[in-house]
Amino acid sequence: PGHNDSDAELNDISGFIASLDPSIPWHISRFHPAYKMSDVPVTPTSSLVRARDIGRKNGLKFIYIGNVQGKDFGQTRCPSCNALAVDRQGYVVGFVGIEDGKCRQCGFKLAGVWQ
């Protein structure tokens, strides 16, 4: 917090990623104080959600929030119909809405290797 989480910085990085390919995943990880940065507070969940929202506005299709528990933070949803494609709970992963690399709901081809 306070080092690289301004709206301008988040807009710049997510805009850059989207300019390369909006299907590139963006992993936003929560900071936890340790070692030489023990005086910096933990990243508030609201800041992580704000970063995700900025990335979505810039067109990123796959944004994941890490190092914090929360609904939909690690799930993959179809960019076309928003159906749940990959359900992640901790280290447990379920390919619940993908068949042959496509969304079971609408048939949208999801970027990735699905075998």
Accessible surface in RSA format (square Angstrom, percent):
REM  Atomic radii and reference values for relative SASA: ProtOr
REM  Chains: A
REM  Algorithm: Lee & Richards
REM  Probe-radius: 1.40
REM  Slices: 20
REM RES _ NUM      All-atoms   Total-Side   Main-Chain    Non-polar    All polar
REM                ABS   REL    ABS   REL    ABS   REL    ABS   REL    ABS   REL
RES PRO A   1    38.33  27.9  18.30  16.7  20.02  72.8  19.00  15.7  19.32 120.1
RES GLY A   2    74.82  92.3   0.00   N/A  74.82  92.3  37.69 103.4  37.13  83.2
RES HIS A   3   117.12  64.0  90.77  63.1  26.36  67.4  63.32  65.3  53.80  62.6
RES ASN A   4   108.34  74.7  99.84  96.5   8.50  20.5  22.07  53.1  86.28  83.4
RES ASP A   5    31.40  22.0  30.00  29.9   1.39   3.3  15.10  35.5  16.29  16.2
RES SER A   6    52.47  44.3  42.57  56.8   9.91  22.8  48.28 102.8   4.19   5.9
RES ASP A   7    82.17  57.6  77.19  76.8   4.98  11.8  31.68  74.6  50.50  50.4
RES ALA A   8    67.87  62.4  56.72  87.5  11.15  25.4  65.32  92.0   2.55   6.8
RES GLU A   9    78.85  45.3  73.66  55.7   5.18  12.3  38.75  74.9  40.10  32.7
RES LEU A  10    15.27   8.5  15.27  10.9   0.00   0.0  15.27  10.7   0.00   0.0
RES ASN A  11    72.28  49.8  70.84  68.5   1.44   3.5  10.19  24.5  62.09  60.0
RES ASP A  12    99.90  70.0  88.98  88.6  10.92  25.8  31.73  74.7  68.18  68.0
RES ILE A  13    85.53  48.7  80.75  60.2   4.78  11.5  85.36  61.5   0.17   0.5
RES SER A  14     0.00   0.0   0.00   0.0   0.00   0.0   0.00   0.0   0.00   0.0
RES GLY A  15    24.87  30.7   0.00   N/A  24.87  30.7  19.20  52.7   5.67  12.7
RES PHE A  16   125.21  62.6 118.10  73.1   7.11  18.5 123.38  74.8   1.83   5.2
RES ILE A  17    22.70  12.9  22.70  16.9   0.00   0.0  22.70  16.3   0.00   0.0
RES ALA A  18    17.15  15.8   8.98  13.9   8.17  18.6   9.23  13.0   7.92  21.0
RES SER A  19    88.20  74.5  46.84  62.5  41.36  95.3  49.47 105.3  38.73  54.3
RES LEU A  20   110.85  61.7  79.07  56.6  31.78  79.9  82.58  58.0  28.27  76.1
RES ASP A  21    63.57  44.5  60.99  60.7   2.59   6.1  14.54  34.2  49.03  48.9
RES PRO A  22    50.43  36.8  50.43  46.0   0.00   0.0  50.43  41.6   0.00   0.0
RES SER A  23    26.46  22.4  21.23  28.3   5.23  12.0   7.21  15.3  19.26  27.0
RES ILE A  24    66.16  37.7  63.95  47.6   2.21   5.3  66.06  47.6   0.11   0.3
RES PRO A  25    67.27  49.0  56.16  51.2  11.11  40.4  56.16  46.4  11.11  69.1
RES TRP A  26    22.25   8.9  21.44  10.4   0.81   1.9  13.35   7.1   8.90  14.4
RES HIS A  27   124.43  68.0 102.77  71.4  21.66  55.4  73.33  75.6  51.10  59.5
RES ILE A  28    18.38  10.5  14.93  11.1   3.44   8.3  18.34  13.2   0.04   0.1
RES SER A  29    72.25  61.1  49.33  65.8  22.92  52.8  24.49  52.2  47.76  66.9
RES ARG A  30    48.63  20.4  44.61  22.7   4.03   9.6   0.02   0.0  48.61  29.5
RES PHE A  31    60.24  30.1  54.08  33.5   6.15  16.0  60.24  36.5   0.00   0.0
RES HIS A  32    96.24  52.6  84.19  58.5  12.05  30.8  63.08  65.0  33.15  38.6
RES PRO A  33    56.54  41.2  36.14  32.9  20.40  74.2  36.14  29.8  20.40 126.8
RES ALA A  34    64.44  59.3  52.37  80.8  12.08  27.5  58.90  83.0   5.54  14.7
RES TYR A  35   186.48  87.1 153.79  87.5  32.69  85.1 128.81  96.8  57.67  71.1
RES LYS A  36   165.46  80.7 132.68  81.4  32.78  78.0  85.01  76.5  80.45  85.7
RES MET A  37    76.40  39.6  76.07  50.3   0.33   0.8  42.90  36.5  33.50  44.4
RES SER A  38    80.14  67.7  58.38  77.9  21.76  50.1  27.53  58.6  52.61  73.7
RES ASP A  39   128.00  89.7  91.87  91.4  36.13  85.4  50.77 119.5  77.23  77.0
RES VAL A  40    14.92   9.8  13.81  12.5   1.11   2.7  14.92  13.0   0.00   0.0
RES PRO A  41    84.47  61.6  75.49  68.8   8.99  32.7  84.47  69.7   0.00   0.0
RES VAL A  42    55.80  36.7  50.80  46.0   5.00  12.1  50.80  44.1   5.00  13.6
RES THR A  43    13.58   9.7  13.58  13.8   0.00   0.0   9.59  12.9   3.99   6.0
RES PRO A  44    60.03  43.7  54.43  49.6   5.59  20.3  60.03  49.6   0.00   0.0
RES THR A  45    50.95  36.2  47.15  47.8   3.79   9.0  35.89  48.2  15.06  22.8
RES SER A  46    82.16  69.4  68.15  91.0  14.01  32.3  54.19 115.4  27.97  39.2
RES SER A  47    17.14  14.5  13.93  18.6   3.20   7.4   2.97   6.3  14.17  19.8
RES LEU A  48     4.38   2.4   4.12   2.9   0.26   0.7   4.38   3.1   0.00   0.0
RES VAL A  49    41.48  27.3  41.48  37.6   0.00   0.0  41.48  36.0   0.00   0.0
RES ARG A  50    80.07  33.6  76.30  38.9   3.77   9.0  51.83  70.8  28.24  17.1
RES ALA A  51     2.80   2.6   2.80   4.3   0.00   0.0   2.80   3.9   0.00   0.0
RES ARG A  52    31.30  13.1  31.30  16.0   0.00   0.0   1.80   2.5  29.49  17.9
RES ASP A  53    56.30  39.4  54.52  54.3   1.77   4.2  18.08  42.5  38.22  38.1
RES ILE A  54    22.55  12.8  22.34  16.6   0.21   0.5  22.50  16.2   0.05   0.1
RES GLY A  55     0.00   0.0   0.00   N/A   0.00   0.0   0.00   0.0   0.00   0.0
RES ARG A  56   130.97  55.0 115.47  58.9  15.49  36.9  41.67  56.9  89.30  54.1
RES LYS A  57   179.60  87.6 139.99  85.9  39.61  94.3  94.92  85.4  84.68  90.2
RES ASN A  58    45.88  31.6  27.32  26.4  18.56  44.7   5.38  12.9  40.50  39.1
RES GLY A  59    37.36  46.1   0.00   N/A  37.36  46.1  31.89  87.5   5.47  12.3
RES LEU A  60     8.43   4.7   0.00   0.0   8.43  21.2   0.00   0.0   8.43  22.7
RES LYS A  61    86.98  42.4  62.56  38.4  24.42  58.1  35.55  32.0  51.43  54.8
RES PHE A  62    14.89   7.4  12.07   7.5   2.82   7.3  14.89   9.0   0.00   0.0
RES ILE A  63    16.43   9.3   2.57   1.9  13.86  33.4   2.57   1.8  13.86  37.6
RES TYR A  64    26.68  12.5  26.43  15.0   0.25   0.7  18.02  13.5   8.66  10.7
RES ILE A  65     7.54   4.3   0.23   0.2   7.30  17.6   0.32   0.2   7.21  19.6
RES GLY A  66    26.65  32.9   0.00   N/A  26.65  32.9  25.55  70.1   1.10   2.5
RES ASN A  67    93.13  64.2  63.32  61.2  29.81  71.8  18.69  45.0  74.44  72.0
RES VAL A  68    28.67  18.9  10.19   9.2  18.48  44.5  16.72  14.5  11.95  32.4
RES GLN A  69   149.66  83.7 129.81  94.9  19.84  47.2  65.59 139.6  84.07  63.8
RES GLY A  70    37.61  46.4   0.00   N/A  37.61  46.4  19.97  54.8  17.64  39.5
RES LYS A  71   177.60  86.6 149.84  91.9  27.76  66.1 103.97  93.6  73.63  78.4
RES ASP A  72    45.01  31.5  36.14  36.0   8.88  21.0   9.52  22.4  35.49  35.4
RES PHE A  73    20.52  10.3  19.57  12.1   0.95   2.5  20.10  12.2   0.41   1.2
RES GLY A  74    21.35  26.3   0.00   N/A  21.35  26.3  15.91  43.7   5.44  12.2
RES GLN A  75    26.56  14.8  17.86  13.1   8.69  20.7   1.94   4.1  24.62  18.7
RES THR A  76     5.07   3.6   3.54   3.6   1.54   3.7   4.47   6.0   0.60   0.9
RES ARG A  77    75.40  31.7  68.84  35.1   6.57  15.6  27.70  37.9  47.71  28.9
RES CYS A  78     2.25   1.7   0.00   0.0   2.25   5.3   0.00   0.0   2.25   2.4
RES PRO A  79    50.13  36.5   8.07   7.4  42.06 152.9  18.98  15.7  31.14 193.6
RES SER A  80    70.55  59.6  32.00  42.7  38.55  88.8  11.13  23.7  59.43  83.3
RES CYS A  81    51.13  38.7  20.36  22.7  30.77  72.3  29.06  73.6  22.08  23.8
RES ASN A  82    96.60  66.6  91.49  88.4   5.10  12.3  27.63  66.5  68.97  66.7
RES ALA A  83    25.21  23.2  14.89  23.0  10.33  23.5  25.10  35.3   0.12   0.3
RES LEU A  84    52.21  29.1  41.55  29.7  10.66  26.8  41.55  29.2  10.66  28.7
RES ALA A  85     0.52   0.5   0.24   0.4   0.28   0.6   0.52   0.7   0.00   0.0
RES VAL A  86     0.04   0.0   0.04   0.0   0.00   0.0   0.04   0.0   0.00   0.0
RES ASP A  87    38.71  27.1  36.62  36.4   2.09   4.9   1.77   4.2  36.94  36.8
RES ARG A  88    77.94  32.7  68.72  35.0   9.22  22.0  25.99  35.5  51.95  31.5
RES GLN A  89   107.98  60.4  99.84  73.0   8.14  19.4  48.77 103.8  59.21  44.9
RES GLY A  90    57.09  70.4   0.00   N/A  57.09  70.4  29.50  80.9  27.60  61.8
RES TYR A  91   224.84 105.0 195.78 111.4  29.07  75.6 151.19 113.6  73.65  90.8
RES VAL A  92   110.51  72.7 106.57  96.5   3.95   9.5 109.87  95.5   0.64   1.7
RES VAL A  93    73.45  48.3  45.35  41.1  28.10  67.7  45.35  39.4  28.10  76.2
RES GLY A  94    25.08  30.9   0.00   N/A  25.08  30.9  23.76  65.2   1.32   3.0
RES PHE A  95   119.07  59.6  99.75  61.8  19.32  50.3  99.98  60.6  19.09  54.6
RES VAL A  96    73.76  48.5  54.60  49.4  19.16  46.2  59.62  51.8  14.14  38.3
RES GLY A  97     8.92  11.0   0.00   N/A   8.92  11.0   8.29  22.8   0.63   1.4
RES ILE A  98    12.77   7.3   5.00   3.7   7.77  18.7   5.00   3.6   7.77  21.1
RES GLU A  99   101.28  58.1  94.49  71.5   6.79  16.2  31.83  61.6  69.46  56.7
RES ASP A 100   131.48  92.1  96.32  95.9  35.16  83.1  38.06  89.6  93.43  93.2
RES GLY A 101     4.71   5.8   0.00   N/A   4.71   5.8   3.71  10.2   1.00   2.2
RES LYS A 102    97.89  47.8  97.64  59.9   0.24   0.6  40.85  36.8  57.04  60.8
RES CYS A 103     4.09   3.1   0.66   0.7   3.43   8.1   0.00   0.0   4.09   4.4
RES ARG A 104   141.13  59.3 104.36  53.2  36.77  87.6  47.65  65.1  93.48  56.7
RES GLN A 105   138.56  77.5 103.86  75.9  34.70  82.6  17.39  37.0 121.17  91.9
RES CYS A 106    62.29  47.1  22.82  25.5  39.47  92.8  31.85  80.7  30.44  32.8
RES GLY A 107    40.04  49.4   0.00   N/A  40.04  49.4  24.18  66.4  15.86  35.5
RES PHE A 108    67.74  33.9  58.90  36.5   8.84  23.0  67.44  40.9   0.30   0.8
RES LYS A 109   132.91  64.8 118.75  72.9  14.16  33.7  92.66  83.4  40.25  42.9
RES LEU A 110     0.55   0.3   0.44   0.3   0.11   0.3   0.44   0.3   0.11   0.3
RES ALA A 111    56.87  52.3  33.11  51.1  23.76  54.0  44.27  62.3  12.60  33.4
RES GLY A 112    52.78  65.1   0.00   N/A  52.78  65.1  27.47  75.4  25.32  56.7
RES VAL A 113   124.10  81.7  96.26  87.1  27.84  67.1  99.43  86.4  24.67  66.9
RES TRP A 114    70.84  28.4  33.62  16.3  37.22  87.4  39.50  21.1  31.35  50.9
RES GLN A 115   204.01 114.1 129.14  94.4  74.87 178.3  79.88 170.0 124.13  94.1
END  Absolute sums over single chains surface
CHAIN  1 A     7377.1       5613.2       1763.9       4148.4       3228.7
END  Absolute sums over all chains
TOTAL          7377.1       5613.2       1763.9       4148.4       3228.7
